[in-house]
Amino acid sequence: MTPSTAHLTTQDVEDIGIELEALRDEVMSSLGEADAEYIRRVIRTQRGLEVAGRVLLLGALFPPAFVAGTASLAVAKILENMEIGHNVLHGQWDWMRDPEIHSTTWEWDHVSTAASWQQTHNYLHHTYTNIHGKDRDIGYNVLRVDPDQPWHPLYLIQTLTNAGLAMIFEWGIAAFDLELDQIQRGEVTWAEKMPEIKKMARKAGKQALKDFVVFPALSGPSFVPAALGGLLANLTRNVWSHAVIFCGHFPVEVETFDEERLEDETQAEWYVRQMLGSANIEGSPLLHIMTGNLSHQIEHHLFPDMPSNHYARIAPQVRDLCRRYGLPYHAGPMWKQYGGVLWKIARLSLPGGHESIEKRRRRGLPTGQIVTDTLRRLRGWAAPTAA
């Protein structure tokens, strides 16, 4: 039990699981042609934007074409990774039995291979969400994002590390997906890991060739600005996906757990852990689509194989469930969520941090209040808030 769940009885937890199972069954049994048309429409839109971007960049020597082409290609890449690729690879659309939109056949516009990403994300992260020693997504092996992570001098520069990671996020994820730390721990040898490394290298090479050589070469004299447009489109996609993912996993209020939590964990207890270990972003329908509906990270972690277009519909029911059982439902606008994450990364670059972050989290202060209090103390505007 954690402080946020100490008031729940065993029966309370099981009742929460029963309600969530019923909600899942209701949605999954209702899937039909309207849902299939939704994902097909999103794919058509994404491909239209990509074609428009590539065509406009053929004339990238002209500033209007360069700007419009880069923007169109960036939006296409965001849609492909977030609302399409991520969700297709979770099996959200496997029920359609369409071989072109299936988790076993889709290969996304990303340097990480679909298979390796499904192993580290679908299996490790979604099974062991926020479990220290099991969920490698806690800090992605390069950042200290939780006070319980041991401090190391390298974390002193993690604000810069995080900024660099945002810009090369897809490459960072690809390296992360290789799980090279298995070699360091002696679990596998370089020889055993090499086939996977070669697959990743081939995929990354194809991506780089497509974006920075083949399509720019088609533009002839516009080669350099066209390649630059492709680079900026990838950079935009990387920074956006980094922000969305960090907002969903690393706000101050989000909880992490020890491995003991897994002992005899029931499905209902797993549901509760997902709710405590995730956070939502509040915003418009357009924001939700551009985040791949990962703005509903709580609902996604509860039901990763549920088609994403249903998350907004069930979110009020999940929020009400949390209210009735006295559980936190972490949600806020993107500026607040991301601001809190950046502050947390800066604070945890220094030793300690457990008391200053954990006590405020347990008191239920919103991220925005924590950031405001910290800034006031730093500027001498007010006395420190009692912890």
C-alpha positions in Angstrom: 0.0 0.0 0.0 1.1 3.6 -0.6 -0.3 6.7 1.2 -2.7 7.3 -1.6 -4.2 3.8 -1.3 -3.9 3.1 2.4 -7.6 3.9 3.0 -8.7 1.2 0.5 -9.8 -2.2 1.6 -9.1 -5.4 -0.4 -12.7 -5.4 -1.5 -12.5 -1.7 -2.6 -9.6 -2.6 -4.9 -11.4 -5.6 -6.3 -14.5 -3.5 -6.9 -12.4 -0.9 -8.8 -11.2 -3.7 -11.0 -14.7 -5.0 -11.6 -15.9 -1.5 -12.7 -12.9 -1.1 -15.0 -13.4 -4.5 -16.5 -17.0 -3.7 -17.2 -16.0 -0.4 -18.8 -13.5 -2.1 -21.0 -16.0 -4.8 -22.1 -18.6 -2.1 -22.9 -16.2 -0.3 -25.2 -14.6 -3.4 -26.9 -17.9 -4.9 -27.6 -19.1 -1.7 -29.3 -16.3 -1.5 -31.9 -17.5 -1.4 -35.5 -17.3 0.3 -38.8 -17.3 3.9 -37.4 -14.1 3.0 -35.5 -12.5 1.4 -38.6 -13.3 4.5 -40.7 -11.8 6.7 -38.0 -8.3 5.1 -38.2 -8.5 4.9 -42.0 -9.4 8.6 -42.2 -6.4 9.4 -39.9 -4.1 7.4 -42.1 -5.4 9.1 -45.2 -4.9 12.5 -43.7 -1.4 11.6 -42.5 -0.3 10.3 -45.9 -1.8 13.4 -47.6 0.1 15.7 -45.3 3.3 13.7 -46.0 2.9 13.8 -49.7 2.1 17.6 -49.6 5.2 18.1 -47.4 7.5 16.2 -49.7 6.1 17.9 -52.9 6.5 21.4 -51.3 10.0 20.7 -50.3 10.9 20.0 -53.9 10.8 23.8 -54.2 12.5 24.3 -50.8 14.7 27.1 -52.3 11.6 29.3 -52.1 11.0 30.3 -48.4 7.1 29.8 -48.5 7.5 26.3 -49.9 10.2 25.5 -47.4 8.1 26.6 -44.4 4.9 25.0 -45.6 6.6 21.8 -46.6 8.5 21.5 -43.4 5.4 22.1 -41.3 3.3 19.7 -43.3 5.9 17.0 -43.0 6.4 17.6 -39.3 2.6 17.2 -38.6 2.6 14.0 -40.8 5.4 12.5 -38.8 3.7 13.4 -35.5 0.5 11.8 -36.6 2.2 8.7 -37.9 4.2 8.1 -34.7 1.5 9.1 -32.1 -2.0 8.5 -33.3 -1.2 5.8 -35.8 2.1 3.9 -35.2 2.1 3.8 -31.4 -1.5 2.7 -31.3 -1.4 0.2 -34.1 1.6 -1.4 -32.6 -0.3 -1.8 -29.3 -2.8 -4.0 -31.2 -5.6 -1.4 -30.9 -6.8 -2.1 -34.4 -6.1 -5.8 -34.7 -9.8 -6.5 -34.3 -10.3 -5.2 -37.8 -8.4 -8.2 -39.2 -6.8 -5.7 -41.8 -3.3 -6.9 -42.6 -2.3 -3.3 -43.4 -3.3 -2.0 -40.0 -2.1 -4.8 -37.8 0.4 -4.9 -34.9 2.2 -7.8 -36.5 2.7 -6.1 -39.9 3.0 -2.4 -39.3 6.5 -0.8 -39.5 6.4 2.8 -38.4 8.3 6.0 -39.4 10.9 5.7 -36.6 14.5 4.5 -36.4 13.5 1.9 -33.8 12.1 -1.3 -35.2 8.5 -2.2 -34.4 9.5 -5.5 -32.8 12.2 -4.1 -30.5 9.9 -1.2 -29.4 7.0 -3.6 -28.7 9.3 -5.6 -26.4 10.5 -2.6 -24.3 7.3 -0.6 -24.4 4.3 -2.9 -24.8 5.7 -5.6 -22.5 8.3 -4.2 -20.1 6.8 -0.7 -19.6 3.1 -1.5 -19.6 3.5 -4.7 -17.5 5.9 -3.2 -14.9 4.8 0.4 -15.0 6.9 2.5 -12.6 8.3 -0.5 -10.7 11.9 0.3 -9.7 14.3 -2.3 -11.2 11.7 -3.6 -13.7 10.4 -0.6 -15.7 13.4 0.8 -17.6 11.3 3.8 -18.7 12.0 5.4 -15.4 14.6 7.9 -16.6 15.4 5.9 -19.7 18.8 5.0 -18.1 20.0 8.6 -18.5 17.9 10.8 -16.2 17.1 10.8 -12.5 13.3 11.5 -12.5 12.5 9.9 -9.1 13.9 10.7 -5.7 14.4 7.0 -5.0 16.9 6.7 -7.9 20.5 6.9 -6.5 22.2 10.1 -7.3 25.3 10.2 -9.5 27.5 13.2 -10.4 26.5 12.8 -14.1 23.0 13.9 -13.1 24.3 17.4 -12.5 24.0 18.1 -16.2 20.7 16.2 -16.7 18.9 19.4 -17.7 21.2 19.6 -20.7 21.0 15.8 -21.2 17.2 16.1 -21.2 17.3 18.9 -23.8 19.6 16.9 -26.0 17.4 13.8 -25.6 14.3 15.7 -26.7 16.0 16.7 -30.0 17.2 13.2 -30.8 14.4 11.4 -29.0 13.7 8.7 -31.7 17.4 7.8 -31.8 17.6 7.8 -28.0 14.6 5.4 -27.9 16.2 3.2 -30.5 19.4 2.9 -28.5 17.3 2.3 -25.4 15.3 -0.5 -27.1 18.5 -2.4 -27.8 18.9 -3.0 -24.0 22.7 -2.9 -24.2 22.8 -2.8 -20.4 22.0 -6.5 -20.6 25.6 -7.0 -21.9 27.0 -5.0 -19.0 25.1 -7.2 -16.5 26.4 -10.3 -18.3 23.0 -11.5 -19.3 23.9 -11.7 -23.0 27.1 -11.4 -25.0 27.9 -8.9 -27.8 27.7 -11.8 -30.3 24.2 -12.6 -29.1 23.1 -9.0 -29.3 24.6 -8.3 -32.7 21.7 -9.6 -34.8 19.4 -7.1 -33.1 21.9 -4.3 -33.4 22.2 -5.0 -37.2 18.4 -4.9 -37.6 18.3 -1.6 -35.8 21.2 -0.2 -37.9 19.4 -1.3 -41.2 16.2 0.4 -40.1 18.0 3.6 -39.0 19.9 3.7 -42.2 16.8 3.4 -44.3 15.2 6.2 -42.3 18.2 8.5 -42.7 18.5 7.7 -46.4 14.8 8.4 -47.1 14.7 11.7 -45.2 18.1 13.2 -45.9 19.3 11.7 -49.2 16.6 10.3 -51.5 13.8 12.9 -51.1 16.1 15.9 -51.0 17.9 14.5 -54.1 14.6 14.6 -56.0 14.5 18.3 -55.5 17.7 18.9 -57.5 19.0 22.4 -56.7 16.9 22.5 -53.5 18.8 19.5 -52.0 20.3 21.3 -49.1 17.1 23.2 -47.9 15.0 20.1 -48.6 17.3 18.0 -46.4 17.2 20.8 -43.8 13.4 20.7 -44.0 13.4 17.0 -43.3 15.8 17.5 -40.4 13.5 20.2 -38.9 10.5 18.0 -39.4 12.2 15.1 -37.5 13.4 17.5 -34.8 9.9 18.9 -34.3 8.4 15.4 -34.1 11.1 14.3 -31.6 10.6 17.3 -29.3 6.8 17.0 -29.4 6.8 13.3 -28.6 9.3 13.7 -25.8 7.1 16.4 -24.2 3.9 14.3 -24.5 5.5 11.2 -23.1 7.3 13.0 -20.2 4.0 14.8 -19.3 2.3 11.4 -19.1 4.9 9.7 -16.9 7.1 12.1 -14.9 5.0 14.8 -13.2 5.6 15.2 -9.5 2.4 13.6 -8.5 2.9 10.4 -10.4 4.0 7.5 -8.1 6.7 4.9 -8.4 6.8 1.5 -6.6 9.2 -1.1 -5.2 9.4 -4.6 -6.7 7.5 -6.0 -3.6 4.4 -4.4 -5.1 4.4 -7.2 -7.7 4.1 -10.0 -5.2 0.8 -11.7 -5.8 -0.5 -8.6 -7.6 -4.1 -9.1 -8.9 -5.5 -7.6 -12.0 -7.4 -5.0 -9.9 -4.2 -4.0 -8.1 -2.5 -3.7 -11.5 -5.3 -1.3 -12.6 -4.7 0.8 -9.5 -1.0 1.0 -10.1 -1.6 2.2 -13.7 -3.8 5.0 -12.4 -1.3 6.1 -9.8 1.6 5.9 -12.2 0.2 8.0 -15.1 -0.9 11.6 -15.7 -3.2 13.2 -18.3 -2.9 16.4 -20.3 -6.1 18.6 -20.6 -6.8 20.2 -23.9 -8.7 20.4 -27.1 -9.7 17.5 -29.4 -6.9 18.6 -31.8 -4.4 18.3 -29.0 -5.7 14.8 -28.2 -5.2 13.7 -31.8 -1.8 15.2 -32.0 -0.7 13.4 -28.9 -2.0 10.1 -30.2 -4.5 10.4 -27.4 -1.6 9.9 -25.0 -3.0 13.1 -23.4 -5.3 10.4 -21.8 -2.3 8.5 -20.5 -4.2 7.1 -17.5 -6.9 5.6 -19.8 -4.2 4.3 -22.1 -2.3 2.6 -19.3 -5.5 1.0 -18.1 -6.5 -0.3 -21.5 -3.4 -0.2 -23.9 -5.2 -2.3 -26.5 -8.4 -0.1 -26.6 -8.7 2.0 -29.7 -7.5 5.5 -28.8 -10.5 7.3 -30.1 -12.5 6.0 -27.1 -10.2 7.4 -24.4 -11.9 10.8 -24.3 -15.3 9.2 -23.9 -14.3 7.0 -20.9 -12.1 9.5 -19.2 -14.9 11.2 -17.2 -16.0 7.7 -15.9 -12.4 6.9 -14.9 -12.1 10.3 -13.2 -15.4 9.7 -11.3 -14.2 6.2 -10.2 -11.1 7.8 -8.7 -13.2 10.4 -7.0 -15.5 7.9 -5.5 -12.7 5.7 -4.1 -10.5 8.7 -3.0 -7.8 8.1 -5.5 -5.8 10.9 -7.3 -6.5 11.5 -10.9 -3.5 13.4 -12.2 -4.4 15.8 -14.9 -3.6 19.4 -16.0 -2.8 21.6 -19.0 0.3 20.9 -20.9 2.2 24.0 -19.8 1.7 23.0 -16.1 2.5 19.3 -16.6 5.6 20.0 -18.7 6.8 22.8 -16.5 6.5 20.6 -13.5 8.5 17.9 -15.2 11.3 20.3 -16.2 11.4 21.6 -12.6 11.6 18.1 -11.3 14.4 17.1 -13.6 16.3 20.2 -12.5 15.8 19.6 -8.8 16.7 15.9 -9.0 20.0 16.8 -10.8 21.2 17.6 -7.3 21.5 15.1 -4.4 18.5 14.4 -2.2 15.1 15.7 -3.3 13.1 13.0 -1.6 11.6 15.2 1.1 11.0 18.3 -1.0 9.2 16.3 -3.8 7.7 13.4 -2.0 6.1 15.3 0.9 4.5 17.8 -1.4 3.2 15.0 -3.6 1.7 13.1 -0.6 0.1 16.3 0.6 -1.7 16.5 -2.8 -0.3 19.9 -3.9 -0.7 20.3 -7.7 2.4 20.5 -9.8 1.8 24.2 -10.6 1.7 25.1 -6.9 4.9 23.2 -6.2 6.7 25.1 -9.1 5.3 28.4 -7.9 6.3 27.8 -4.3 9.8 26.9 -5.4 10.2 30.0 -7.6 9.0 32.2 -4.7 11.5 30.7 -2.3 14.3 31.1 -4.8 13.4 34.8 -5.4 12.8 35.5 -1.8 9.1 36.4 -2.4 7.8 34.2 0.4 8.9 32.0 3.2 9.3 28.3 2.4 6.1 26.3 2.5 6.0 23.9 5.5 6.8 20.4 4.3 
